[in-house]
């Protein structure tokens, strides 16, 4: 592992984007992000993570962020502003395993895209959970496709799983709203049970 990562938690339980102006929203968002740990090895991560409540065990709305050191989980951050994120909506009960697999893949640098990965977010909601992985360059289609394929592999997603890529530029244009393309992603991923 060649990077140092910061684990962050969003302390706000509401939708801080709804009906607020951009500057106020950005300030509120920054104030609600709290650093809960830093680590530089997989071993340090497990020592830290073993004392945390797993995302799947949380109730209400919570966000956990794992980003490389000095990269903030904000669209406007210099490392993120030209990037985007892959988004996967999960059925309740799958989030903790998928989040752990995603984190380990990031820490072990399994995505094979150099410094392109910025971080990941797990967002726990009432009816579904969302996992996303953020990258620096949305216009780099080869790396974006490699990230998608690696994500599909490390999360063991079936081929028909719906994955959405959204640029941060598009997110900035429509903060806190469901864009037209997001209405298509209402089906939750359900694992295939292949019991011999």
Buried (B, 14 or more C-beta within 10 A) or exposed (E): BEBEBBBBBBEBEEEBBEEBEEEEBBEBBEEBBEEBBEBBEEEBBEEBBEEEEBBBEBEEBBBBBBBBEEBBBBBEBEBBBBBBBBBBBBBEEBBBBBBBBBBBBBBEBBBEBEEBBBBBBBBBBEEBBBBBBBBBEBEBEEBBEBBBEBBBEBBEBEEEBBBBBBBBEBBEEEBEEEEEEBEEBEEBBEBEEEEE
